[in-house]
Amino acid sequence: MKPWLIVPAKPLQEAKSRLAGILSTSQRAALSAHLLERTLRIAATSARFHRSLVVSRDPAALALAVRYGALPLLETGFDLNAALEQACRHASALGAAAALILPADLPRLRTTDLHALVAAFDENRRVAIAPSSDGGTNALLLPLPAPFRLAFGPNSFDVHCRQMTEAGCVPQPVCTATLRFDLDTPHDWQELAMAAPISVADL
């Protein structure tokens, strides 16, 4: 069976707070909506997933999920890992045997990245994981129910790999330039604008 896709989404008006020095609240909300829409479109194009699920406490983000054919799940807490564990339990209850957790702030994401993650995964042992440029986790494809606790945040790549090993799984890193790059800081924005401009006027 194909894995599910799980995409967490902060409230659009609160997202990308570290870009507050260069983008207004409305611009950051528009950027976050654009990135979420793009992620869902690429996932649909890849044809590698049984279903997509967006977990959020923001009705606007959940409405976007419905528009792009994803299942909306209202987040019951305020912590990323708790929301992801909620989404994993929900997907598992609906029959999912595996899920790719994919943040929506990967502006260089390509369908080939998703293909590589799915190819690296095996439900019996191998867990596909993509590191971010700063040591975090930008993608995680794992069996369900989850065999280890989710630990997204600073240095989570090493934490996840250690927990996988302790749970009897084999980490399978998937390292591509497009997966490593996430959009969080003004420096990230400048780097992205140099390669593939996103006009503030369009947000």
C-alpha positions, 0 to 999 in steps of 0.5 A: 500500500502507498504511504500517506502524506502528512503536512503540518501547517501553522496558522497562516497569520502566525507562520514564518515569524523570523521573516517579520523584518522583511515581510509583513504579516499578510505577506508571510501569510500569503507566502505560507499559503503558497508553500502549502499549496505548492507542497500539496500539488507536488505530492499529487503530481508524484502519484506516490501517496495513497492520501494527503493529510494536513494537520492544523488549528487554522481553518484557512489552512484546512480549507486549502487542504480541502481545495487540493484534495487533502484530508483536513485534521483539526489540531488539538494541541499547540505543539508540533510533535504532538500534532504530528503524533495526532496525525499519525494516529489518525492516519493509522486508524484509517488504515495507513501503514506508513506516512511521510511527514513533510513540512510545507516550507521546502520551496525547492521541493521536487517530485524526484525528492518524493520519489527518492524518499519512497524508494529509500523506505521499507516498512519492515526496517528502513526509515527514510529521513532527510536532514535540513541544512542546520541539522533538523529533519525536513522529511521523515517516512516511517511505518505506522503506528510510529515505532519511536517518538517524533522529535522535530526541532533543533538537531532532530536529525541525530535524535531521530536517527538514534531513536530509530536505531534503538527501535530496531529500524535502520535510518536511510538518509536521503540527502538532496540540495532541494530537500535540505533547503527550508525557508525560515530566515531572512538569509534563506529568503535572500538565497532563494530570491537569488536563485528563483525570485519570489516577488514580495509584490506578488504576496 
